[in-house]
């Protein structure tokens, strides 16, 4: 995945959203899937995971179930307030 990846999906599809986060200072981060329909945001977090652990890499894992009318997912990485953090190895993997 890249920062601009748009993944075409169908309602009911399930995915595993994973990534590794490392915070350098207190705060928090969230890795989430944003749901779009017809090019417009319909949900800022279809599914996601958070971390607030400082100083070591933490795996973020979430199950994403695509709701109607979502037709596209975009992965979003956000911090809570001023946050110094790294993100690596982000993947959105289809589930059976």
Residue pairs with C-beta under 8 A, 6 or more apart in sequence:
1 75
1 90
1 91
1 92
5 74
5 75
6 36
6 72
6 73
6 74
7 72
7 73
7 74
7 92
8 71
8 72
9 15
9 66
9 70
9 71
9 72
9 73
10 66
10 71
11 66
11 67
11 68
11 69
11 70
12 65
12 66
13 65
13 66
13 94
14 63
14 64
14 65
14 66
14 94
14 95
15 33
15 47
15 63
15 64
15 66
15 73
15 92
15 93
15 94
15 95
16 61
16 62
16 63
16 64
16 91
16 92
16 93
16 95
17 31
17 32
17 33
17 47
17 48
17 49
17 60
17 61
17 62
17 63
17 64
17 75
17 90
17 91
17 92
18 59
18 60
18 61
18 62
18 89
18 90
18 91
18 93
19 31
19 59
19 60
19 77
19 87
19 88
19 89
19 90
19 91
20 57
20 58
20 59
20 60
20 87
20 88
20 89
21 29
21 31
21 51
21 57
21 58
21 60
21 85
21 86
21 87
22 55
22 56
22 57
22 58
22 85
22 86
22 88
23 29
23 51
23 52
23 53
23 54
23 55
23 83
23 84
23 85
24 54
24 55
24 84
24 85
24 86
25 54
25 83
25 84
26 52
26 54
27 52
27 79
27 80
27 81
27 82
27 83
27 84
27 85
28 50
28 51
28 52
28 79
28 80
28 83
29 50
29 51
29 52
29 77
29 78
29 79
29 80
29 83
29 85
29 87
30 45
30 48
30 49
30 50
30 76
30 77
30 78
30 79
30 80
31 48
31 49
31 50
31 60
31 62
31 75
31 76
31 77
31 87
31 90
32 44
32 45
32 46
32 47
32 48
32 49
32 62
32 75
32 76
32 78
33 45
33 46
33 47
33 48
33 62
33 64
33 73
33 74
33 75
33 76
33 92
34 41
34 43
34 44
34 45
34 46
34 73
34 74
34 75
34 76
35 41
35 42
35 43
35 46
35 66
35 67
35 70
35 72
35 73
36 42
36 70
36 71
36 72
36 73
36 74
37 69
37 70
37 71
37 72
38 69
38 71
39 72
42 69
42 70
43 67
43 70
44 76
45 76
46 64
46 65
46 66
46 67
46 70
46 73
47 62
47 63
47 64
47 65
48 62
48 64
48 76
49 60
49 61
49 62
50 60
51 58
51 60
52 80
57 88
63 95
64 73
64 92
66 73
73 92
75 90
75 92
77 87
77 90
79 85
